[in-house]
């Protein structure tokens, strides 16, 4: 659910949305890592100026912690 939202949102931001892929890995019971794969041009757009865009995404995702009790770590990888 969270990974689907991030993928949808990242595709809205990207110039080449067909290259956006998102994966989710469980690190332990209370922590999951979400990895956003994007082209090198789109990586900068997803991170944003001074990290503002990725911080906004993290803020929204942290709201999910209240519902499911799981913390999320987000990583952006250039492909």
C-alpha positions, -999 to +999 in steps of 0.1 A: +000+000+000+027+025+010+050+014-019+021+018-043+014+053-032+051+062-035+053+047-070+022+066-081+035+099-066+070+094-081+056+088-115+037+121-113+070+139-107+092+121-132+098+130-168+101+093-177+075+076-154+078+043-173+113+039-157+101+044-121+101+012-101+095+008-064+104-021-042+098-028-005+120-049+018+114-059+054+144-051+076+127-064+107+092-066+122+089-028+127+110-014+099+107-016+061+129-001+034+113+013+003+136+018-027+127+041-055+145+033-088+145+062-113+165+075-142+194+098-133+175+128-146+144+119-124+164+111-093+171+148-088+134+157-093+123+130-067+149+142-042+141+179-049+159+211-041+176+207-007+158+174-003+124+191+000+105+166-022+118+135-006+113+150+029+076+157+019+073+120+008+088+108+041+064+130+061+034+115+044+048+079+048+055+085+085+018+092+089+013+055+080+033+045+111+003+056+132-019+031+114+003+001+111+031+006+136+058+001+110+086+027+103+097+032+067+131+041+054+131+056+019+160+053-005+163+067-041+185+049-065+196+061-100+194+035-127 
